[in-house]
């Protein structure tokens, strides 16, 4: 916790010094800890801080007691979101940097956007955040807000700029399938797997037709000539059976639009067939352009495509269901943005607590303790709350 306090303690306080009653660091840390313990609005955050004043006072100054809910909201609305995001990135960089020592350095980085629906108001759309998710660490690496009257296409290059993607595979949805983005990923030393849909109509049609050609080639030696490889995954989960077929073609010299993408070396197709519990069958086919090649390419491709859903299932879904992000009616756009980061930080902290620590507070049910229950335990037991904070120290 001390390391996090050092990092977030560098935030600049915009208030008039003579009128300051509560330290900025105290307010920021109270917000982060309260969100981590399941608080959803400023009233709950203030009540939580009053209830945990003795514990928080061991780490924070709280010279004039606990700030009111109005003070907490007002001051968090004065914190520069970009400065707060920079502190978050530094914290993530340090903890991941320690884990990289002697470990696997290749990562799958998923980039996707999420609208904070509760931040909208008449005449003003809700803010839209673009985030980068680490599949290996299971945490958000960074986030940026898209500009007004813009979209993810303009935000992704700025997000990539603040990330160390060297040696990692970057995945995006169809919005990120842009030649400029591909060029930047290669320039920064990364690889990419970009989903391709009708927004790239010419490329999409070429990829679709090339795989149809491969389907028509029954002989394996003919497929070998175009660098064709395949990997099939089957799994049964919650009463449904899913079969996913991953295919890659490396010889793409006949595709004209393919060569517009810097570093492109292959095209991919993922066909999924799901048999639901009621017997209904659902099928889906997706296409990709990638910079992967070689014997390990098909395995890397399959892992990258599958890992991309982590940002939806393990981040965006959790923010809405566990933290109630969409239900939070914070109209102040700066506060909404800062609270979004606090939720991602709380998510990262709660995930990092070892199971053996969770077992002590969940009556030996660590493997059955969901993230939501971890947050509940943090609010219930002050010692467990501190354990979570120390996990990211």
N, C-alpha and C positions, 0 to 999 in steps of 0.2 A: 504493500500500500504506500510505503514511503516513496518508492520510485515514481509511482503515478502522481503523488502529490508534488514531487519536484517538477515533473513535466508540466502538469496543469497549473502549477504555481507560476509559470512564466507568462500566463495570460495577462494582457494589459487591461488594467481597470480604467474605464472611461469616466468614472464618476469623479465629482469634485472631492478632493482628498479630505477637506475639513468636514464634509457632510456624511462621510462614510462611517456607518456603525457596525457593519458586518463585512468581514474580509471576503473578497471575491472567491478565493480558494475554498472557503467554508461553504459558500452558496453552491459552487460547482460540484463539490464533493457530496454535499447533502443531496443534491438533485440526482447524481449518478447512483448513490447508495439507495435512495428511496425508490427510484425506478427499478433497480435491481431486486428490490424486495416487493415489487408488485404494485407500487403506487401509480395511479393513473392520472391524477390532476394535482394542482398546486395545493388545494386544501388537504388532500391525503398526504402529500409530501411534507407539509408543515406539521401535521399531527404526528406523522411518523418520526420526524426529527425531535419533537417534544418528548415522545415516548422513549426514544433511544438517545436522549441528550447525554446521559452519563457515559454510554459507550462511545458515542461520537466525540465527546469531549476529551477522550484519551488521545485522539489523533488531530482534532481540529481545535482552534483557539476558542471560538464561541464566546468572545469577550463580552458581548452584550446579549447573550442568550441566543435563542433560536430565532431566525428571521421569520416574519409573518409570511403568509402565502402571497400577499400582494408584493412584498419585497422580493421574494424568490422569483416570481414571474417577471417583475419589472427589471431586475438585474440580469436575469438570463436573457432578456430581450435586448440587453445592451452589450452582451458578449459577442464579439466578432465571430461569426460562424466559421469563416475560413481559418482564423487563428485556432479555434477549438478543434477543427478538423486536422490541422497541422499537428497539434498536440496528440491527437488520437493516432495519427499515422506514425508519429515518433514512438509512441508506446508500443504499437503493434510491431514496428520495425525492430525494436529492442528485444521483445520476447521471442519473436520468430528468428531473429538473428542468433540468439542463444541456442534455439532448437536445431538450427541448420548445422551446427558444429558437428561434423562427422556424419551427418544424416543425409537423407535423400534431398537433393536440391531442386529437382524438377517438380513443378507444381502445376495444377490445372487451375487457371484463374478465370472465373466466370464473371462476365460483365452484363448487367441488366438494370433496368429502371423500375421504379415503383412510385406511384402517386400517393402522397399523403392526403387522403380525401378530406379529412376533417379540417384542413388548413384553408379550404376554399371559402369564399364569401361572395355575395352578389356583385357581379361585375369583375370578379377576379378569380381565375382558375386556381385550383389547388397546386401546391408546389410539387415538382417532380424531381426525384433524386435518382441519380445513377450511381450504382455501387459496384465495387470489385470484391469478389468472394474467393477465398482460398479454400480449395477442396481438401488440401492436406491438413490445414490447421482448423478448418471449420469455423472461420470467423471472417468478418468484413475487414478488408484491408484499407479501404478508403471510400469516401462518398463525395459527390459533387452535385450541386443543384443545376438543373438545366436553365438556360436563360429564358426570360419571358418571350413568348411568341417563337420559341425554338423547340428543338427536340433532342433526342439522345445522340444523333449524328454529330452535332457540334460539341456535345459534352464529353463523349468518349475519348477524343484525342487529348483533352485537358486532363482527364482522369488517368490515362496511360502515362502522361508526362510525369506524374508524381509517384509512379510505381516503379519498382525494380522488377522487370519482367524477364530479365535475361535467363535463358534456359527453361522458361516455363511455357506452357501452351495456353493461349488466350482463346476463350470461346465467347461468342456473342450470338444474339438472335439475329433475325434477318435485317433489323435496323442497322446493325453494325457491319453488314456486308458491303463495305465501301473500299474502293481502291486506295484512298488516302489512309484509311485505318490500317489496312494490310501493310502498306509501305512503312508506317510508323512502327508497327509491331516488329517487323523485320529489322528496322533501323535500331531499335532498342534491344535487339538480341533475343527476341522471343520467337515462338512458333504460333500458328493460329489454326483454328477450325471455325469457319464462319458459316452460319446457316444461310441458305440461299432460297429465296422465295420469289414471287412474281414482281417484287419491287426491283429486282435485277432480271427483267424479263428475258433479255437476250441470253444471259449466262444460264439462267434457270432452264430455258428450253434446250440449250446445248447439252447441259448435264443430263437432263431427263432423256433426251434422245440417245446419248452415248450409252447410258445404262440399258436402254431398250435394245441397242445393238449388242451389248454384252450378253443380255438375256437370250438373244437369238443364237449366240455362238455356243453350241452344245458341247463342243470338244474342249477339254481343259487346255490343250496346247495352244488353241486360238486365244483363250483368255489370258494365258501366260504372256502372250506377245504384247498385250496391252497393259501388263502389270496389274492384273486383277488379283485381289485377295479378299477373303471372306472370313468372318467370325460369327458364330451363332451362340446366343445366350438364351437360356430358358430358366424361368423361375416361377415358383408358386407362392403367392402371398395373399393372405386374407380372402381366400376362397376364389381367387382368379389365377389363371395360368397365362403367362405372357412369354411370347417368343419374339426375340429381337435379332434381326439379321443385319450385321454391319458389313458393308462392302466398300472397297476402295479401288480406284483405278489410277495408276501413276502415269501411264503414257497418254498425255492429253494434248499432244502437239497439233491435233486437228481442230481443237476448240479455239476459235478466234478470241472470244471474250475472256477466256481463261488467262491469257497472257497479259491482260491489263492489270492483273493482281501481282504485285511484287512478291517474289519468293514462292509463288504457288507451285506445288509439285504433284498435287493429286486432287481428285474429286471423290466425294463420298455419298453413300446412300444408306439410310437406316429405315428398314421396314419392320414395323411392329404389328403383331397379331395377338390380341387379348381375348381370351375366352372368359366371360364374366360368370359370376356365380349362378345367374339365372339362365345361362346357356347362350346368351347373345354374344355375338362376335364383333369386335371393334378393330378396324385396321387403319394404319396410318403409314405414310411414306414421306420422308424428309430428305432433302439434298443439302450438300455442303461443299465448300471449296477449302482446301487445306494446304499447309506448307510441309506436310509430313511425307516422308518417303523411306524406303528401306524395309528390312525384314520385320522390324518392330512397329512399323507404321500402323498396321491394322489394329494391333492391340492398343496403341496410344490413341488412335482415333476412337475406338469403342469406349475407352475409359474417359476421354475428354467429353464426348457427347453425353455419356451417362452422368458424369460429374456436374455438367452444366445445370442440371435440375436441382443441385444442392442450394443454389441461391434462391430458388423459388420455394422449395420444400423446407429447407433448414434456416432460411433467413426471412424472406418476405411473408411466408405463411405464419411463422412464429411471431413476427412483429405484429401481425393483425390479430391472431388468435390468442396468443399468450400475453402480449403487451397491450393489446387493444389500440393499436396505432390509428387505424381508420376511424375508430369511435371517438378518439380524442378531439374535441372541438376547440383546439387552440387556433385562433384566427391570426394571431401575430405570426408573420411568416419567419421571422428570425427565431422566435421561441420554438416554433414547430420544427424548424431545421435543427436547432440545438438539441431538442428533446429526441429527435430521430437518432442523432448520434449517441445520446445517452443510452437509448435502448439497445443500440448495436454494441456499445461498450458493455452494458449489463449482460447481454447475450454472450459475448465473448468470455467474460469473467465466469459466468455460471457454468459454461461448458468446460472450463479448464480445471475445475475442482476434481481431484482424483476420486475414484469410486470408494476407496478405503476411508476417505474423509466423510463422504456422504453416508456411508454405512453407520457411522457413529450417531448420526442424527435421524436416520430413517429406519431404525430398528432392523438393521441388516438387510435392507431391501434396495440396495444401491442400483442393481440392474433393472429394477422396476420403477425407479424414481425418474419421472419425466422432468423436462426442463421446468415446466410449470410448478411441479412439486418442489423442485430445488429452490425456486424463488419463494414459494410458500414457507419452506424451512428457513430460508434466510430471514424472512420477516418474523418468524416464530422464535428462532434461537439467535441471540446476538453473537454468540461465539461462532456459529456457522456463517453468519454474515461476514465476520472478520476473516474466516477461513477463505471465503470466496475472494475477498479483496486481496488477501495475501497471495492467492493463486496467480494474480497478475502483477505482483510486486516487482 
